[in-house]
Amino acid sequence: MIINITPQEIVKMSKDKVDECYDIFKKPLNITEATNLLHGILSQLEQKMSDMLQEQIYDDLMDKNGGHDWIDEKVTKYLQDGDN
């Protein structure tokens, strides 16, 4: 996956926010701040996407291999054995 945003676009977005909320925001981000922000966000997004992909692979494998039914069977058996 490619996220296509530049520090210059982040600077422009920050200027737009300053214009929208000039009573709160006085200074937009500069190019260095935007670059640092982008690097920080991208690494977090990459990790989040990786985690989401791993979860989806697990869920798909469970569906494909009847894992949910297997777990239900084991839990039901465990609960029934516990009643004795």
C-alpha positions, -999 to +999 in steps of 0.1 A: +000+000+000+013+034-009+002+065+010+008+094-013+010+127+007+039+151+009+051+173+036+042+203+014+005+191+014+006+188+052+019+224+054-009+235+032-035+216+053-021+232+084-024+267+068-060+259+059-067+249+095-051+282+108-073+301+084-104+282+095-097+285+133-076+316+135-087+322+170-071+289+182-043+283+157-018+311+151+010+293+132+009+266+106+034+237+106+066+244+088+082+219+063+104+203+090+075+198+114+053+184+086+081+160+076+085+147+112+047+144+115+045+124+083+073+100+093+057+094+126+022+088+112+034+066+084+052+042+108+021+040+130-001+034+099+022+007+086+020-012+119-017-008+122-022-021+086+001-050+093-019-059+125-052-056+106-039-078+078-027-105+103-061-105+120-079-108+087-056-137+076-064-155+109-101-149+105-101-162+069-081-192+079-106-199+107-135-197+082-117-218+056-107-245+080-138-247+102-119-233+132-149-215+147-169-248+147-139-266+162-137-240+190-175-242+196-172-280+198-144-279+223-161-252+245-194-271+244-176-304+254-157-285+282-189-270+296-207-304+294-178-321+311-178-294+338-214-302+346-206-337+356 
